[in-house]
């Protein structure tokens, strides 16, 4: 049976407000998160076999939810102005008594939106739990174009930090939770590490984290005779589309961009070298990607965070997982599944999403033990 495997420190962090009633993070997960506890099982659907099928199925799910959102939108959009004059789209789904209830803040994948398959599946579960949901888009993504020359990149945490600080000030009685996927996972993990003991989030869940951005991009760019090249081309097209939609704003910066080289890039690394690293003043694409990787920041995380990775993920591959970080930091746990692809996790006989179950169980448990008033 394909069991979920947990990796964590020998003694995980004590939690709870009363000294005589404290339990460790690992004990809480074992007792209150049946989808993550030792012995838990994730069985992939026989109709979606293998990591590639799982990954592609979840990607295609975007188009269903995008079409559905045109008919029945469930989010209210806020245009959030950043301190440097830039803007990001915030998609809100407020629950009842929303000034007191938990808020799940979500960062999606490359140029991701609130229509992403995994975002919508988790959203549905949070609605049942009477949690508010906030999907934070990257600059120049969603429906908004850039209002400054600065775009986004894989390690840019300042925008998410501004949003979180603003929401925390506007709704101080609402516990804040962080959920992220893929590229958003890297950004959120890095942010939580940067914040350390000052992090305003109660807990986080990081799904499909790359850990080492440079090696992930190398892996994708170098696989010319593999299905992985499909993902390289797809991600590159997402990046090019975001650039083309905001070309005038980006090119208005006093930087020597070669626009034909950007639009004719054939790999993610080329695009990063020609556009992104120049926009942010890095010496090279490798310099930007190394500085942006979340792996080195995991040591400094001081809130309970569950990482979820699949061993057959064709994008964020298993050799890049920094196991020693989970063994040495008592605030971290890593849940490994044998199957699931890159944030696919389609189980059951007929393909059914699984990801919302461990996510909702973990958040409920963390609120119970970290923020008793917000259960």
C-alpha positions in Angstrom: 0.0 0.0 0.0 1.4 3.5 -0.9 1.6 5.0 2.6 2.3 8.6 3.5 5.7 8.9 5.1 6.6 11.6 7.6 10.0 13.1 8.1 10.6 15.4 11.1 12.9 16.1 14.1 13.1 13.4 16.8 11.3 15.9 19.1 9.0 18.4 17.4 7.9 21.7 18.8 5.7 21.8 21.9 2.3 23.5 21.2 -0.5 24.7 23.3 -1.0 27.6 25.6 -1.1 25.7 28.9 2.2 24.1 30.0 0.5 21.1 31.5 -1.5 20.4 28.3 1.2 20.8 25.7 1.7 18.3 23.0 4.3 18.0 20.2 3.6 18.9 16.6 4.1 15.3 15.6 1.7 14.0 18.2 -1.0 16.4 17.1 -0.6 15.4 13.4 -0.7 11.7 14.4 -3.8 12.1 16.4 -5.8 14.7 14.5 -4.7 14.6 10.8 -5.7 11.1 9.6 -4.6 11.9 6.0 -1.1 12.7 7.2 -0.6 10.4 10.2 1.8 7.4 10.1 0.0 4.6 8.2 -2.1 7.0 6.2 -2.5 6.0 2.5 -2.8 7.9 -0.7 -4.0 5.7 -3.5 -3.7 7.3 -7.0 -6.7 6.8 -9.3 -6.1 4.0 -11.8 -7.4 6.4 -14.5 -4.6 8.9 -13.7 -1.5 6.6 -13.4 2.0 8.0 -12.9 3.4 11.3 -12.0 3.0 12.8 -15.5 -0.7 11.9 -15.8 -1.3 13.3 -12.3 0.4 16.6 -13.2 -1.3 17.0 -16.5 -4.7 16.2 -15.1 -4.5 18.9 -12.5 -3.3 21.4 -15.1 -6.2 20.7 -17.4 -8.5 21.1 -14.4 -7.7 24.9 -14.6 -9.7 25.2 -17.7 -12.8 23.7 -16.2 -12.7 26.0 -13.2 -11.9 29.0 -15.4 -15.0 28.3 -17.5 -17.0 27.7 -14.3 -15.8 31.0 -12.8 -17.1 33.0 -15.8 -20.6 31.6 -15.1 -20.5 31.6 -11.3 -17.7 33.8 -9.8 -17.2 33.0 -6.1 -14.5 35.6 -5.4 -14.6 39.3 -4.9 -11.6 41.1 -6.4 -9.6 43.8 -4.5 -6.9 45.8 -6.3 -4.2 46.1 -3.6 -1.8 49.0 -4.1 1.8 48.3 -3.0 4.1 50.9 -1.4 6.2 51.3 -4.6 3.1 52.1 -6.7 2.6 48.5 -8.0 -0.6 46.6 -7.7 -1.6 43.0 -7.1 -5.0 41.3 -7.4 -6.5 39.9 -4.3 -9.4 37.5 -4.7 -11.5 37.3 -1.5 -14.1 34.8 -0.4 -15.4 36.0 3.0 -17.1 33.7 5.4 -19.8 34.5 7.9 -18.5 36.6 10.8 -15.4 37.2 8.7 -13.9 39.7 11.1 -13.3 37.0 13.7 -12.8 33.8 11.6 -9.5 32.4 10.1 -8.2 33.6 6.8 -6.4 31.2 4.5 -4.0 33.1 2.3 -3.0 31.2 -0.9 -0.1 31.6 -3.3 -0.4 29.6 -6.4 2.0 28.4 -9.1 3.7 30.3 -12.0 1.3 33.1 -13.0 -1.4 31.2 -11.1 -4.9 32.4 -10.3 -7.9 31.6 -8.1 -9.1 29.4 -11.0 -6.3 26.9 -10.5 -7.6 23.4 -9.9 -6.0 22.8 -6.5 -6.9 26.3 -5.3 -10.6 25.7 -6.1 -10.6 22.2 -4.5 -9.1 23.6 -1.2 -11.4 26.6 -1.4 -14.5 24.4 -1.4 -13.3 22.7 1.8 -12.5 26.0 3.5 -16.0 27.3 2.7 -17.5 24.2 4.5 -15.2 25.1 7.5 -16.4 28.7 7.5 -12.9 30.0 6.8 -12.3 33.1 4.6 -10.0 32.6 1.6 -7.6 35.1 0.1 -5.8 34.3 -3.2 -2.8 36.6 -3.7 -1.8 37.0 -7.4 1.7 38.0 -8.6 2.3 41.4 -10.1 1.1 41.5 -13.7 -1.0 38.4 -13.3 -4.7 38.0 -12.9 -6.5 40.8 -14.6 -4.2 43.6 -13.6 -1.3 44.9 -15.6 1.9 46.3 -14.2 1.8 49.9 -13.1 5.5 50.0 -12.4 8.5 48.5 -14.4 9.0 45.8 -11.7 7.5 42.4 -12.5 7.7 39.3 -10.2 10.2 36.6 -9.7 10.4 33.2 -8.0 11.8 34.5 -4.7 10.0 37.9 -4.4 8.5 37.9 -0.9 8.0 41.7 -0.4 4.6 41.8 -2.1 3.2 39.0 -0.1 4.7 40.5 3.1 2.9 43.8 2.4 -0.4 42.0 1.8 -0.1 40.0 5.0 0.8 43.0 7.1 -2.1 45.0 5.7 -4.6 42.2 6.3 -3.2 41.6 9.8 -3.8 45.3 10.6 -7.2 45.5 9.0 -8.5 42.3 10.6 -6.5 41.8 13.8 -8.8 39.2 15.3 -8.5 36.8 12.3 -5.9 34.1 12.6 -3.9 34.0 9.3 -2.9 30.7 7.6 -0.6 30.2 4.6 -1.2 27.7 1.8 1.0 27.6 -1.2 1.7 25.5 -4.3 4.7 25.1 -6.6 6.4 28.5 -7.3 4.1 30.0 -4.7 5.4 27.3 -2.3 8.9 28.6 -2.8 7.9 32.2 -2.1 5.9 31.4 1.0 8.5 29.1 2.5 11.1 31.7 1.9 8.9 34.4 3.4 8.1 32.4 6.6 11.9 31.7 7.0 12.7 35.4 6.5 10.1 36.4 9.2 11.4 33.9 11.7 9.8 34.4 15.2 8.0 37.5 13.9 5.9 35.6 11.3 2.2 36.6 11.7 0.9 33.3 10.3 -0.4 30.7 12.7 0.7 27.8 10.5 1.6 27.0 6.9 1.2 24.2 4.3 3.7 24.1 1.5 2.8 21.8 -1.5 5.2 20.9 -4.2 8.1 23.1 -3.0 11.1 23.3 -5.4 13.7 23.9 -2.6 16.5 24.7 -5.1 15.2 26.9 -8.0 18.4 26.8 -10.1 18.5 23.0 -10.1 14.8 22.7 -10.8 15.2 25.0 -13.9 18.3 23.1 -15.0 16.3 19.8 -14.7 13.5 21.1 -16.8 15.6 22.9 -19.4 17.9 19.9 -20.0 15.3 17.2 -20.7 14.9 17.5 -24.5 13.7 14.0 -25.1 11.4 13.7 -22.1 7.9 14.5 -21.1 9.5 17.1 -18.8 10.1 19.3 -21.8 6.3 19.8 -21.9 6.4 21.5 -18.5 9.5 23.6 -19.6 7.6 24.8 -22.6 4.4 25.4 -20.7 6.1 27.4 -17.9 8.1 29.4 -20.4 4.9 30.3 -22.3 3.3 31.5 -19.1 6.3 33.7 -18.4 6.3 35.1 -22.0 2.6 35.8 -21.9 3.0 37.7 -18.6 5.9 39.6 -20.2 4.1 40.4 -23.4 1.0 41.6 -21.5 3.3 44.1 -19.6 6.0 44.7 -22.1 5.7 48.5 -22.2 5.8 48.9 -18.4 8.9 46.5 -18.0 10.7 48.1 -21.0 10.2 51.6 -19.5 12.8 50.8 -16.8 16.3 52.3 -17.4 17.7 48.8 -18.2 19.2 47.5 -21.4 16.6 44.9 -22.3 16.9 43.1 -25.6 13.2 42.5 -26.2 13.7 40.1 -29.2 16.0 38.0 -27.1 13.3 37.8 -24.4 10.5 36.9 -26.7 12.6 34.4 -28.6 13.9 32.6 -25.5 13.7 28.9 -25.9 14.3 27.9 -22.2 13.3 29.2 -18.8 17.0 29.9 -18.0 17.3 32.0 -21.2 14.2 34.0 -20.2 15.5 34.5 -16.7 18.9 35.6 -18.0 17.5 38.1 -20.6 14.7 39.6 -18.6 14.1 38.7 -14.9 17.6 38.9 -13.5 18.1 42.3 -15.3 14.9 43.7 -14.0 16.0 43.0 -10.4 19.7 43.7 -10.8 21.2 40.3 -10.4 24.5 39.4 -12.0 23.1 36.3 -13.7 20.2 34.0 -13.9 22.0 31.6 -11.5 22.6 34.4 -9.0 18.9 35.2 -9.0 17.7 31.6 -8.7 20.2 30.7 -6.0 19.2 33.8 -3.9 15.6 33.1 -4.5 15.6 29.4 -3.4 13.6 28.6 -0.2 15.9 25.8 1.0 18.4 27.9 2.9 15.6 29.7 4.8 14.0 26.6 6.3 16.4 26.6 9.2 14.8 29.9 10.5 11.1 28.9 10.4 9.5 29.3 13.8 5.8 28.4 13.1 4.5 24.9 12.4 4.7 24.2 8.7 3.8 21.0 6.9 5.6 20.4 3.6 3.9 18.0 1.1 5.9 16.4 -1.7 5.3 13.5 -4.1 8.2 11.2 -4.9 7.0 10.9 -8.5 6.8 14.7 -9.0 8.4 15.3 -12.5 9.1 19.0 -11.8 10.2 19.4 -8.2 12.2 16.2 -8.1 12.9 14.1 -5.0 16.7 14.5 -5.0 16.3 18.2 -4.3 14.3 17.7 -1.1 16.4 19.0 1.8 15.7 16.2 4.3 18.3 17.5 6.8 16.2 20.7 7.3 13.2 18.7 8.5 15.3 16.5 10.8 17.0 19.5 12.5 14.1 22.0 12.8 11.3 21.0 15.3 8.8 23.4 13.6 8.8 21.5 10.3 7.3 18.3 9.1 7.5 16.7 5.6 4.8 14.4 4.3 5.9 12.2 1.4 3.6 10.4 -0.9 4.8 7.8 -3.4 2.4 9.2 -6.1 0.7 12.4 -6.9 2.8 14.1 -9.5 3.3 17.8 -9.3 0.4 18.9 -7.1 -2.0 16.5 -8.8 -3.0 14.1 -6.0 -6.0 12.5 -7.8 -7.1 9.5 -5.8 -10.1 7.1 -5.7 -11.3 4.9 -8.5 -12.9 7.7 -10.5 -10.3 10.6 -10.2 -11.1 12.6 -7.0 -9.0 15.3 -5.5 -7.2 14.3 -2.2 -5.2 17.5 -1.4 -7.9 19.3 0.4 -8.2 16.6 3.1 -4.7 16.9 4.6 -4.7 20.6 4.2 -8.0 21.1 6.1 -7.1 18.6 8.8 -3.7 20.3 9.5 -5.1 23.8 9.6 -7.9 22.8 11.9 -5.5 21.1 14.3 -3.1 24.0 14.3 -5.8 26.5 15.0 -7.0 24.3 17.9 -3.7 24.3 19.5 -2.2 27.6 18.5 -5.2 29.9 18.4 -7.9 28.4 20.6 -10.2 31.4 20.3 -10.5 31.0 16.5 -11.6 27.4 16.3 
